[in-house]
């Protein structure tokens, strides 16, 4: 119950109590005074009769006595001296009270001048007579009406007086619930008015500070991951991502080093505008090719050297991509500042887990020099004797189709630990077997999306994970889901019906993980689905935070409950100040909200201690526990 409602009820109760006391007191006083008035009148008759006995005998008639009796409602009078009746007079009642049998009153009054004598009266109760009763009822009815009107008017007055307080309290509750965007300004009827205006001003300033903070957060992300000149990722971010790849068990891929013309030198000798247009054309060309490959990364590595990271790709894939790039460069307009045959030289090197970043990049640089020595636009593959672990799209589709037909990938669980050592939730991760080894989710998930199998894959995953809630009745389960699936209407309807069939207590123990880059890219389209998931009781976590440069405004816009950092930010964070700055900025942006920040891929105690110092709520990784297979006796993977 709201404070103003309590106050109104309390004040109304006080008014009602006071009026009831006044009514009771008035009624009691009315009855008492009526009775006292009747006694006084009877006493006057006794006094007059007693004095008349001094002059006349008791049995003589007195003409005035019936008149006085009729005036005050006495119907019977007798004078008695102990047990002897000296005089008796009875008058017919000219009106009869209600319930006349029980509405007559008797009274005995002693006589002053006649010791032992007394007068006995039988009279009509004045409170029950027609005239007096109607009069009393009218008075009491008027009093009751006045009290009722007073109560009604007092309640309306209190309600009007406290309406502004209730509006102010409702807005305060919205602010406490995190709905500050919808409570910035009042309607002008809040009370107290000074407090309302003060809140308006503070909220306006808070919104300005928040916008400024979002800009600062974006600048911090840009500083940590983006090259200011080209808009691509910088060398630091590239090495960070490559390090993360190399530390994953079974990881493999390709690094391409693309040597572009030295644009800084060309700016000194040729037309600056033409040089800039050529640079933008080449960078846009590289960006368009890299965008075709999921999880690929394009970065400016050194001056005019562009590095491309292709996780889970083979030398064959890179060779095809290099040939396509050379062909696309040949289709560009003839540049006037440099020979067309000297636009790009590419060095290609394969990597696998366990290798060092320095060695890989040295090999990529050497391959680029070899490509430049051959002359013309071309590429050179550095032979590192790395076994081919990739497969073409046909083989990928065959493998994924068989996996789905045979029940889906194998499921593992990995606990997420809070800073105080408690299990916050368990993440369910997927792996598939290709006949030789298990493939991580990071390797096959991009292919699932690329081949249009995301919706089938997510449906099967949800159908398998929901029954697992019974294994941990007191714990929460989290699993990733493709944003592309959530944007499909058939999947939305299916997911809604599936969740509504679950118990509310089970829905409250489900966390959907969505990639940050996809959420920010489709923020307006995904907003209704976010409201649906939150409305049925589920939770939403934004994962891979920090992988791309995006604004943190989505945290409050979508009311995100949890954010999970990308493992690349966590790796060796105790030695990387820029990553510490980013995490500190992110936790600061979540301050004052219910959003909790988690870390992924924690490997060392130093990393965990640094993360805790920066305000992390929890984390997961091999530092805490290795993934554990679920249903090990059941075959859930394909060959």
VEXNUDREN-448919 format. One line per field, with one value per residue (C-alpha): residue number from 0; residue in three letters; y, x, z negated. Coordinates in nm, 3 decimals. Layout:
// VEXNUDREN-448919
nr = (NUM	...) .
rest = (ala	...) .
Y = (Y	...) .
X = (X	...) .
Z = (Z	...) .
// end
This chain:
// VEXNUDREN-448919
nr = (0	1	2	3	4	5	6	7	8	9	10	11	12	13	14	15	16	17	18	19	20	21	22	23	24	25	26	27	28	29	30	31	32	33	34	35	36	37	38	39	40	41	42	43	44	45	46	47	48	49	50	51	52	53	54	55	56	57	58	59	60	61	62	63	64	65	66	67	68	69	70	71	72	73	74	75	76	77	78	79	80	81	82	83	84	85	86	87	88	89	90	91	92	93	94	95	96	97	98	99	100	101	102	103	104	105	106	107	108	109	110	111	112	113	114	115	116	117	118	119	120	121	122	123	124	125	126	127	128	129	130	131	132	133	134	135	136	137	138	139	140	141	142	143	144	145	146	147	148	149	150	151	152	153	154	155	156	157	158	159	160	161	162	163	164	165	166	167	168	169	170	171	172	173	174	175	176	177	178	179	180	181	182	183	184	185	186	187	188	189	190	191	192	193	194	195	196	197	198	199	200	201	202	203	204	205	206	207	208	209	210	211	212	213	214	215	216	217	218	219	220	221	222	223	224	225	226	227	228	229	230	231	232	233	234	235	236	237	238	239	240	241	242	243	244	245	246	247	248	249	250	251	252	253	254	255	256	257	258	259	260	261	262	263	264	265	266	267	268	269	270	271	272	273	274	275	276	277	278	279	280	281	282	283	284	285	286	287	288	289	290	291	292	293	294	295	296	297	298	299	300	301	302	303	304	305	306	307	308	309	310	311	312	313	314	315	316	317	318	319	320	321	322	323	324	325	326	327	328	329	330	331	332	333	334	335	336	337	338	339	340	341	342	343	344	345	346	347	348	349	350	351	352	353	354	355	356	357	358	359	360	361	362	363	364	365	366	367	368	369	370	371	372	373	374	375	376	377	378	379	380	381	382	383	384	385	386	387	388	389	390	391	392	393	394	395	396	397	398	399	400	401	402	403	404	405	406	407	408	409	410	411	412	413	414	415	416	417	418	419	420	421	422	423	424	425	426	427	428	429	430	431	432	433	434	435	436	437	438	439	440	441	442	443	444	445	446	447	448	449	450	451	452	453	454	455	456	457	458	459	460	461	462	463	464	465	466	467	468	469	470	471	472	473	474	475	476	477	478	479	480	481	482	483	484	485	486	487	488	489	490	491	492	493	494	495	496	497	498	499	500	501	502	503	504	505	506	507	508	509	510	511	512	513	514	515	516	517	518	519	520	521	522	523	524	525	526	527	528	529	530	531	532	533	534	535	536	537	538	539	540	541	542	543	544	545	546	547	548	549	550	551	552	553	554	555	556	557	558	559	560	561	562	563	564	565	566	567	568	569	570	571	572	573	574	575	576	577	578	579	580	581	582	583	584	585	586	587	588	589	590	591	592	593	594	595	596	597	598	599	600	601	602	603	604	605	606	607	608	609	610	611	612	613	614	615	616	617	618	619	620	621	622	623	624	625	626	627	628	629	630	631	632	633	634	635	636	637	638) .
rest = (unk	unk	unk	unk	unk	unk	unk	unk	unk	unk	unk	unk	unk	unk	unk	unk	unk	unk	unk	unk	unk	unk	unk	unk	unk	unk	unk	unk	unk	unk	unk	unk	unk	unk	unk	unk	unk	unk	unk	unk	unk	unk	unk	unk	unk	unk	unk	unk	unk	unk	unk	unk	unk	unk	unk	unk	unk	unk	unk	unk	unk	unk	unk	unk	unk	unk	unk	unk	unk	unk	unk	unk	unk	unk	unk	unk	unk	unk	unk	unk	unk	unk	unk	unk	unk	unk	unk	unk	unk	unk	unk	unk	unk	unk	unk	unk	unk	unk	unk	unk	unk	unk	unk	unk	unk	unk	unk	unk	unk	unk	unk	unk	unk	unk	unk	unk	unk	unk	unk	unk	unk	unk	unk	unk	unk	unk	unk	unk	unk	unk	unk	unk	unk	unk	unk	unk	unk	unk	unk	unk	unk	unk	unk	unk	unk	unk	unk	unk	unk	unk	unk	unk	unk	unk	unk	unk	unk	unk	unk	unk	unk	unk	unk	unk	unk	unk	unk	unk	unk	unk	unk	unk	unk	unk	unk	unk	unk	unk	unk	unk	unk	unk	unk	unk	unk	unk	unk	unk	unk	unk	unk	unk	unk	unk	unk	unk	unk	unk	unk	unk	unk	unk	unk	unk	unk	unk	unk	unk	unk	unk	unk	unk	unk	unk	unk	unk	unk	unk	unk	unk	unk	unk	unk	unk	unk	unk	unk	unk	unk	unk	unk	unk	unk	unk	unk	unk	unk	unk	unk	unk	unk	unk	unk	unk	unk	unk	unk	unk	unk	unk	unk	unk	unk	unk	unk	unk	unk	unk	unk	unk	unk	unk	unk	unk	unk	unk	unk	unk	unk	unk	unk	unk	unk	unk	unk	unk	unk	unk	unk	unk	unk	unk	unk	unk	unk	unk	unk	unk	unk	unk	unk	unk	unk	unk	unk	unk	unk	unk	unk	unk	unk	unk	unk	unk	unk	unk	unk	unk	unk	unk	unk	unk	unk	unk	unk	unk	unk	unk	unk	unk	unk	unk	unk	unk	unk	unk	unk	unk	unk	unk	unk	unk	unk	unk	unk	unk	unk	unk	unk	unk	unk	unk	unk	unk	unk	unk	unk	unk	unk	unk	unk	unk	unk	unk	unk	unk	unk	unk	unk	unk	unk	unk	unk	unk	unk	unk	unk	unk	unk	unk	unk	unk	unk	unk	unk	unk	unk	unk	unk	unk	unk	unk	unk	unk	unk	unk	unk	unk	unk	unk	unk	unk	unk	unk	unk	unk	unk	unk	unk	unk	unk	unk	unk	unk	unk	unk	unk	unk	unk	unk	unk	unk	unk	unk	unk	unk	unk	unk	unk	unk	unk	unk	unk	unk	unk	unk	unk	unk	unk	unk	unk	unk	unk	unk	unk	unk	unk	unk	unk	unk	unk	unk	unk	unk	unk	unk	unk	unk	unk	unk	unk	unk	unk	unk	unk	unk	unk	unk	unk	unk	unk	unk	unk	unk	unk	unk	unk	unk	unk	unk	unk	unk	unk	unk	unk	unk	unk	unk	unk	unk	unk	unk	unk	unk	unk	unk	unk	unk	unk	unk	unk	unk	unk	unk	unk	unk	unk	unk	unk	unk	unk	unk	unk	unk	unk	unk	unk	unk	unk	unk	unk	unk	unk	unk	unk	unk	unk	unk	unk	unk	unk	unk	unk	unk	unk	unk	unk	unk	unk	unk	unk	unk	unk	unk	unk	unk	unk	unk	unk	unk	unk	unk	unk	unk	unk	unk	unk	unk	unk	unk	unk	unk	unk	unk	unk	unk	unk	unk	unk	unk	unk	unk	unk	unk	unk	unk	unk	unk	unk	unk	unk	unk	unk	unk	unk	unk	unk	unk	unk	unk	unk	unk	unk	unk	unk	unk	unk	unk	unk	unk	unk	unk	unk	unk	unk	unk	unk	unk	unk	unk	unk	unk	unk	unk	unk	unk	unk	unk	unk	unk	unk	unk	unk	unk	unk	unk	unk	unk	unk	unk	unk	unk	unk	unk	unk	unk	unk	unk	unk	unk	unk	unk	unk	unk	unk	unk	unk	unk	unk) .
Y = (0.000	0.347	0.601	0.850	0.584	0.492	0.859	0.910	0.602	0.709	1.064	0.935	0.693	0.977	1.189	0.900	0.821	1.184	1.215	0.889	1.008	1.336	1.149	0.914	1.200	1.406	1.112	1.035	1.400	1.423	1.125	1.246	1.599	1.477	1.260	1.533	1.778	1.531	1.482	1.857	1.893	1.616	1.770	2.097	1.915	1.752	2.085	2.254	1.967	1.949	2.318	2.288	2.024	2.291	2.461	2.176	1.813	1.549	1.417	1.752	1.798	2.037	2.169	2.263	1.916	1.744	2.035	2.005	1.626	1.649	1.908	1.692	1.354	1.208	0.960	0.845	1.000	0.875	1.013	0.752	0.770	0.455	0.178	0.402	0.580	0.936	1.048	0.888	1.040	0.872	1.050	0.896	0.931	1.149	0.969	0.631	0.580	0.305	-0.017	0.149	-0.152	-0.112	0.257	0.395	0.500	0.519	0.759	0.811	1.156	1.212	1.507	1.759	1.884	1.548	1.310	0.955	1.062	1.042	1.090	0.808	0.906	0.702	0.902	0.853	0.835	1.161	0.995	0.756	0.984	1.056	1.419	1.394	1.077	1.231	1.541	1.342	1.119	1.422	1.576	1.253	1.188	1.535	1.473	1.143	1.308	1.586	1.335	1.129	1.437	1.550	1.209	1.211	1.563	1.496	1.181	1.364	1.649	1.411	1.226	1.549	1.665	1.338	1.278	1.469	1.263	0.941	1.060	1.149	0.811	0.623	0.808	0.732	0.361	0.368	0.528	0.261	-0.008	0.128	0.291	0.630	0.700	0.696	0.907	1.203	1.467	1.509	1.609	1.923	1.798	1.625	1.730	1.869	2.075	2.166	1.800	1.719	1.993	1.884	1.526	1.652	1.847	1.563	1.313	1.545	1.586	1.211	1.146	1.387	1.213	0.874	0.985	1.123	0.796	0.598	0.813	0.758	0.383	0.380	0.574	0.327	0.037	0.217	0.281	-0.082	-0.240	0.003	0.175	0.544	0.597	0.309	0.216	-0.145	-0.340	-0.254	-0.472	-0.510	-0.646	-0.878	-1.029	-1.063	-1.260	-1.476	-1.554	-1.662	-1.888	-2.049	-2.127	-2.320	-2.692	-2.815	-2.465	-2.406	-2.153	-1.924	-1.583	-1.368	-1.068	-0.823	-0.565	-0.255	0.039	0.278	0.544	0.777	0.800	0.839	1.133	1.321	1.277	1.245	1.388	1.342	1.297	1.025	0.841	0.851	0.725	0.436	0.346	0.348	0.135	-0.131	-0.138	-0.162	-0.445	-0.637	-0.570	-0.702	-1.024	-1.078	-1.018	-1.330	-1.548	-1.581	-1.500	-1.357	-1.052	-0.770	-0.545	-0.286	-0.450	-0.210	0.098	-0.042	-0.408	-0.552	-0.878	-1.116	-1.385	-1.678	-1.917	-2.279	-2.220	-2.413	-2.314	-2.420	-2.177	-1.899	-1.980	-1.944	-1.616	-1.479	-1.564	-1.387	-1.079	-1.061	-1.090	-0.818	-0.585	-0.631	-0.505	-0.178	0.146	0.223	0.405	0.707	0.713	0.359	0.064	-0.165	-0.470	-0.346	-0.296	-0.594	-0.880	-1.150	-1.393	-1.692	-1.909	-2.175	-2.202	-2.448	-2.446	-2.432	-2.210	-1.861	-1.540	-1.403	-1.704	-1.704	-1.334	-1.362	-1.643	-1.436	-1.139	-1.359	-1.500	-1.146	-1.050	-1.356	-1.259	-0.909	-1.053	-1.245	-0.917	-0.834	-0.887	-1.232	-1.441	-1.682	-1.973	-2.032	-2.406	-2.493	-2.856	-2.803	-3.081	-2.982	-2.998	-2.818	-2.928	-2.779	-2.659	-2.989	-3.188	-2.942	-2.968	-3.349	-3.356	-3.111	-3.285	-3.620	-3.466	-3.324	-3.651	-3.853	-3.644	-3.341	-3.251	-3.376	-3.150	-3.039	-2.828	-2.571	-2.390	-2.011	-1.904	-1.576	-1.379	-1.527	-1.882	-1.983	-2.138	-1.877	-2.094	-2.370	-2.307	-2.583	-2.601	-2.815	-3.019	-3.250	-3.542	-3.571	-3.924	-3.819	-3.551	-3.329	-2.989	-2.688	-2.475	-2.180	-2.389	-2.521	-2.257	-2.005	-2.282	-2.364	-2.003	-1.986	-2.303	-2.197	-2.464	-2.226	-2.258	-2.641	-2.648	-2.413	-2.597	-2.928	-2.772	-2.624	-2.949	-3.130	-2.874	-2.809	-3.168	-3.115	-2.868	-3.167	-3.275	-2.950	-2.846	-2.562	-2.429	-2.219	-2.335	-2.105	-2.180	-1.980	-1.921	-1.755	-1.412	-1.512	-1.777	-1.528	-1.303	-1.576	-1.564	-1.945	-1.987	-1.709	-1.878	-2.218	-2.083	-1.898	-2.211	-2.428	-2.196	-2.152	-2.531	-2.528	-2.451	-2.096	-2.215	-2.386	-2.083	-1.871	-2.102	-2.054	-1.806	-1.733	-1.616	-1.377	-1.241	-0.871	-0.784	-0.947	-0.784	-0.435	-0.496	-0.599	-0.410	-0.278	-0.611	-0.814	-0.583	-0.748	-1.092	-0.971	-0.846	-1.184	-1.380	-1.153	-1.154	-1.534	-1.535	-1.627	-1.436	-1.298	-1.274	-1.082	-1.276	-1.198	-0.843	-0.649	-0.844	-0.554	-0.178	-0.096	0.149	0.034	0.211	-0.123	-0.228	0.010	0.015	-0.362	-0.403	-0.665	-0.872	-1.025	-0.955	-1.198	-1.075	-1.225	-1.454	-1.235	-0.952	-1.184	-1.338	-1.199	-0.905	-0.858	-0.751	-0.550	-0.208	-0.132	-0.444	-0.346	-0.003	-0.155	-0.390	-0.108	0.108	-0.169	-0.240	0.134	0.153	-0.124	0.050	0.155	-0.118	-0.485	-0.589	-0.826	-0.868	-1.212	-1.316	-1.610	-1.809	-1.742	-1.951	-1.811	-1.679	-1.349	-1.296	-1.376	-1.140	-0.855	-0.914	-0.908	-0.582	-0.432	-0.516	-0.849	-1.038	-1.389	-1.591	-1.925	-2.108	-2.388	-2.207	-2.310	-2.635	-2.823	-2.897	-3.209	-3.437	-3.481	-3.818	-3.990	-4.322	-4.184	-4.145	-3.789	-3.728	-3.847	-3.997) .
X = (0.000	0.128	0.215	-0.043	-0.313	-0.212	-0.218	-0.561	-0.698	-0.549	-0.686	-1.027	-1.030	-0.950	-1.231	-1.477	-1.377	-1.417	-1.756	-1.878	-1.775	-1.957	-2.266	-2.264	-2.208	-2.485	-2.726	-2.647	-2.681	-3.011	-3.157	-3.021	-3.152	-3.493	-3.521	-3.398	-3.646	-3.931	-3.822	-3.811	-4.167	-4.300	-4.123	-4.304	-4.640	-4.549	-4.446	-4.770	-4.987	-4.793	-4.848	-5.217	-5.260	-5.187	-5.513	-5.735	-5.784	-5.627	-5.961	-6.073	-6.054	-5.803	-5.895	-5.538	-5.400	-5.544	-5.426	-5.071	-5.080	-5.198	-4.932	-4.640	-4.788	-4.887	-5.176	-5.210	-5.143	-5.193	-5.109	-5.020	-4.945	-4.750	-5.001	-5.310	-5.417	-5.524	-5.597	-5.609	-5.660	-5.638	-5.664	-5.721	-5.418	-5.485	-5.212	-5.050	-4.676	-4.515	-4.517	-4.731	-4.725	-4.358	-4.315	-4.478	-4.256	-4.327	-4.183	-4.228	-4.164	-4.178	-4.369	-4.185	-4.468	-4.634	-4.389	-4.438	-4.655	-4.552	-4.691	-4.683	-4.677	-4.733	-4.632	-4.556	-4.183	-4.116	-3.853	-4.112	-4.397	-4.501	-4.413	-4.094	-3.978	-4.023	-3.845	-3.559	-3.535	-3.522	-3.247	-3.048	-3.101	-2.975	-2.673	-2.601	-2.638	-2.405	-2.151	-2.174	-2.133	-1.842	-1.677	-1.726	-1.595	-1.300	-1.206	-1.224	-1.022	-0.756	-0.750	-0.704	-0.434	-0.240	-0.285	0.033	0.223	0.099	0.212	0.553	0.579	0.482	0.754	1.003	0.916	0.975	1.312	1.404	1.295	1.537	1.273	1.440	1.379	1.004	1.018	1.230	0.960	0.647	0.299	0.310	0.074	0.318	0.354	0.566	0.635	0.992	1.085	0.928	1.123	1.443	1.393	1.326	1.650	1.853	1.713	1.788	2.145	2.170	2.062	2.327	2.588	2.473	2.501	2.845	2.940	2.822	3.043	3.337	3.274	3.268	3.596	3.749	3.640	3.777	4.105	4.132	4.031	4.014	4.262	4.186	4.300	4.132	3.850	3.972	4.078	4.424	4.729	4.675	4.325	4.437	4.717	4.474	4.226	4.495	4.634	4.288	4.262	4.599	4.515	4.200	4.246	4.221	4.203	4.336	4.303	4.484	4.649	4.676	4.906	4.812	5.072	4.914	5.102	5.273	5.002	5.196	5.478	5.235	5.070	5.401	5.452	5.106	4.758	4.633	4.268	4.344	4.563	4.287	4.029	4.256	4.314	3.941	3.868	4.120	4.008	3.642	3.733	3.909	3.624	3.362	3.558	3.623	3.255	3.166	3.349	3.198	3.425	3.693	3.889	4.041	4.301	4.564	4.881	5.160	5.155	5.018	5.009	4.660	4.623	4.331	4.247	4.043	3.963	3.889	3.987	4.242	4.516	4.286	4.017	4.276	4.411	4.064	4.010	4.346	4.264	3.929	4.098	4.350	4.070	3.868	4.170	4.209	3.854	3.920	3.954	4.305	4.486	4.691	4.923	5.062	5.093	4.787	5.016	5.161	4.845	4.861	5.089	4.958	5.135	4.943	5.033	4.837	4.832	4.721	4.685	5.004	5.201	5.320	5.182	5.528	5.628	5.305	5.323	5.693	5.608	5.320	5.555	5.816	5.548	5.441	5.797	5.824	5.500	5.639	5.964	5.772	5.621	5.265	4.953	4.979	5.020	5.264	5.182	5.430	5.485	5.468	5.375	5.044	4.799	4.474	4.190	3.919	3.646	3.440	3.082	2.948	3.132	3.023	2.659	2.681	2.838	2.588	2.289	2.403	2.458	2.105	1.957	2.136	2.012	2.236	2.578	2.717	2.630	2.876	2.817	3.049	2.974	2.982	3.121	3.052	3.324	3.214	3.263	2.900	2.762	2.550	2.445	2.573	2.643	2.551	2.802	2.792	3.053	3.029	3.244	3.365	3.498	3.843	3.803	3.551	3.486	3.422	3.111	3.321	3.426	3.094	2.844	2.937	2.884	2.545	2.438	2.601	2.427	2.084	2.061	2.046	1.672	1.675	1.985	1.840	1.506	1.679	1.908	1.617	1.418	1.718	1.813	1.470	1.445	1.789	1.633	1.513	1.876	1.947	1.617	1.784	2.016	1.994	2.104	2.241	2.293	2.364	2.106	2.142	1.988	1.899	1.666	1.496	1.419	1.217	0.843	0.788	1.069	0.927	0.585	0.740	0.964	0.674	0.453	0.740	0.823	0.458	0.427	0.699	0.638	0.704	0.973	1.152	1.129	1.290	1.594	1.666	1.923	1.943	2.285	2.292	2.603	2.660	2.739	2.416	2.207	2.335	2.296	1.929	1.841	1.504	1.392	1.499	1.343	0.992	1.146	1.350	1.031	0.867	1.153	1.163	0.784	0.758	1.024	1.340	1.668	1.885	2.264	2.462	2.780	3.104	3.107	3.407	3.456	3.326	3.310	2.953	2.787	2.688	2.351	2.184	2.237	1.968	1.766	1.706	1.725	1.996	2.038	2.381	2.682	2.964	3.302	3.471	3.762	3.997	3.951	4.010	4.331	4.627	4.415	4.648	4.915	4.696	4.598	4.368	4.161	4.144	4.024	3.751	3.627	3.630	3.431	3.177	3.124	3.087	2.820	2.631	2.652	2.312	2.140	2.065	2.305	2.583	2.910	3.068	3.401	3.459	3.777	3.948	4.267	4.488	4.454	4.609	4.340	4.065	4.206	4.231	3.875	3.746	3.929	3.750	3.401	3.326	3.031	3.141	3.339	3.392	3.684	3.929	4.057	3.736	3.634	3.668	3.360	3.172	2.993	2.619	2.457	2.792	2.623	2.401	2.528	2.457	2.707	2.763	3.053) .
Z = (0.000	0.092	-0.176	-0.057	-0.065	-0.418	-0.516	-0.362	-0.534	-0.868	-0.844	-0.737	-1.030	-1.269	-1.126	-1.139	-1.499	-1.605	-1.436	-1.585	-1.930	-1.872	-1.751	-2.049	-2.288	-2.130	-2.139	-2.502	-2.596	-2.410	-2.597	-2.930	-2.893	-2.779	-3.088	-3.317	-3.164	-3.226	-3.586	-3.635	-3.501	-3.722	-4.018	-3.947	-3.955	-4.286	-4.432	-4.324	-4.453	-4.781	-4.843	-4.756	-5.027	-5.280	-5.175	-5.047	-5.139	-4.918	-4.782	-4.643	-4.269	-4.125	-3.778	-3.687	-3.744	-3.429	-3.218	-3.343	-3.307	-2.949	-2.871	-2.975	-2.871	-3.214	-3.176	-3.534	-3.872	-4.228	-4.567	-4.824	-5.188	-5.257	-5.157	-5.140	-4.818	-4.893	-4.538	-4.197	-3.855	-3.514	-3.183	-2.842	-2.619	-2.322	-2.124	-2.159	-2.125	-1.923	-2.117	-2.380	-2.604	-2.675	-2.614	-2.932	-3.215	-3.589	-3.837	-4.212	-4.360	-4.740	-4.875	-5.082	-5.314	-5.359	-5.520	-5.402	-5.107	-4.744	-4.398	-4.145	-3.778	-3.466	-3.161	-2.801	-2.727	-2.549	-2.332	-2.193	-2.132	-1.779	-1.785	-1.983	-1.805	-1.465	-1.580	-1.733	-1.427	-1.203	-1.412	-1.428	-1.057	-0.980	-1.199	-1.023	-0.681	-0.784	-0.910	-0.590	-0.374	-0.586	-0.550	-0.175	-0.137	-0.367	-0.175	0.159	0.017	-0.116	0.215	0.408	0.169	0.192	0.568	0.640	0.383	0.543	0.888	0.748	0.577	0.897	1.088	0.812	0.837	1.213	1.153	0.898	1.145	1.404	1.627	1.619	1.986	1.923	1.606	1.716	1.686	1.473	1.578	1.364	1.092	0.858	0.496	0.345	0.659	0.561	0.517	0.854	1.032	0.858	0.979	1.333	1.335	1.186	1.437	1.727	1.606	1.552	1.910	2.034	1.819	1.948	2.310	2.240	2.070	2.371	2.591	2.357	2.352	2.730	2.737	2.492	2.710	3.010	2.833	2.733	3.064	3.356	3.581	3.598	3.955	4.138	3.903	3.899	3.592	3.464	3.418	3.046	3.092	3.373	3.164	2.876	3.085	3.241	2.894	2.783	3.086	3.025	2.663	2.754	2.779	3.139	3.286	3.637	3.912	4.154	4.127	4.441	4.451	4.728	4.823	4.975	5.131	4.889	4.888	4.658	4.909	5.197	5.020	5.033	5.406	5.564	5.539	5.183	5.284	5.538	5.287	5.027	5.277	5.374	5.010	4.934	5.240	5.141	4.776	4.877	5.113	4.837	4.590	4.832	4.886	4.516	4.432	4.630	4.378	4.029	3.734	3.966	3.849	4.054	3.893	3.981	3.860	3.958	4.178	4.504	4.395	4.343	4.146	4.194	3.939	4.073	3.787	3.879	4.243	4.447	4.686	4.968	4.852	4.826	5.171	5.321	5.137	5.254	5.616	5.585	5.437	5.719	5.972	5.796	5.787	6.161	6.209	6.024	6.224	6.344	6.059	6.161	5.864	5.884	6.117	6.110	6.079	5.751	5.550	5.317	5.222	4.991	4.762	4.630	4.332	4.146	3.767	3.505	3.129	2.927	3.165	3.079	3.223	3.296	3.504	3.704	3.785	3.875	4.117	4.261	4.309	4.479	4.712	4.801	4.889	5.109	5.287	5.348	5.489	5.755	5.873	5.975	5.768	5.616	5.306	5.149	4.916	4.637	4.596	4.228	4.278	4.098	4.167	4.335	4.088	4.278	4.509	4.787	4.760	4.894	4.629	4.362	4.464	4.469	4.123	3.972	4.131	3.992	3.651	3.644	3.771	3.501	3.209	3.216	3.076	2.750	2.460	2.193	1.886	1.736	1.408	1.378	1.041	0.860	0.681	0.347	0.476	0.542	0.861	1.035	1.329	1.557	1.924	2.168	2.455	2.769	2.952	3.251	3.359	3.718	3.695	3.578	3.316	3.141	3.295	3.071	3.104	3.224	3.523	3.649	3.528	3.805	4.060	3.907	3.970	4.312	4.433	4.306	4.033	3.736	3.672	3.684	3.468	3.203	3.190	3.130	2.870	2.673	2.687	2.537	2.275	2.121	1.981	1.822	1.580	1.381	1.322	1.134	0.974	0.786	1.056	1.370	1.717	1.987	2.354	2.668	2.938	3.278	3.319	3.676	3.531	3.298	3.594	3.770	3.697	3.707	3.455	3.238	3.223	3.157	2.881	2.715	2.715	2.590	2.300	2.198	2.170	1.906	1.543	1.434	1.192	1.483	1.712	1.443	1.457	1.829	1.965	2.336	2.457	2.754	2.926	2.861	3.223	3.348	3.075	3.158	3.532	3.499	3.181	3.301	3.449	3.149	2.888	2.899	2.860	2.565	2.399	2.466	2.309	2.006	1.982	1.951	1.679	1.874	1.851	2.129	2.136	2.395	2.469	2.655	2.520	2.645	2.966	3.174	3.123	3.021	2.785	2.438	2.461	2.535	2.171	2.044	2.365	2.360	1.979	2.018	1.701	1.771	1.990	2.059	2.176	2.478	2.382	2.587	2.335	2.042	2.177	1.979	1.866	1.571	1.823	2.064	1.939	2.234	2.159	1.793	1.895	2.111	1.836	1.584	1.823	1.883	1.514	1.457	1.727	1.548	1.211	1.083	1.283	1.223	1.498	1.390	1.579	1.616	1.763	1.998	2.052	1.717	1.705	1.430	1.077	1.183	1.445	1.195	0.932	1.183	1.298	0.942	0.880	1.183	1.053	1.225	1.073	1.179	1.429	1.595	1.747	1.693	1.387	1.209	1.380	1.707	1.918	1.807	2.051	2.007	2.076	2.149	2.212	2.486	2.841	2.941	3.219	3.572	3.761) .
// end
